[in-house]
């Protein structure tokens, strides 16, 4: 197993958490390591559907992101990914508090990666579980005007 560069992880987390979509949805990466990601959303009125529960789209975005970043940690330095499939099971609902999403890498191949994520509330009640499939691309350019440190330590 390669050793992730802590400087890369810190810079990547800072950049992702400051990106417009993450700010808009209030998604935050809290922890990331080899094949693992922990994200959270502090539930706000903007996350609620008309019946007062967190909208399923919020859960879908959170599963997609937590699974993505878990698999991302295992990619080669210059590779990128895009989501090509997302499957969810909604198992409970929330209307307040924190949503915690634990993402895990299941498998990473040369062209596809598979991850999963489970969302719980603060008490540990399972709300959503999902899997995501990602296509690995070598030439996808990320829209950024900054450089990240190397992903792995030598």
Protein Blocks (a to p, Z undefined) as FASTA:
>chain_A
ZZddfklmmmmmmmmmmpmklmmnopacfbdcehiacddddddfklpcfkopacfklmmm
mmmmmmmmmmmmmpcfkbccddfbdcdddfbdcfedjdddddddfbdcfkbccddddddd
fkopafbdcdddddddfkbccddfbdcddfbdZZ
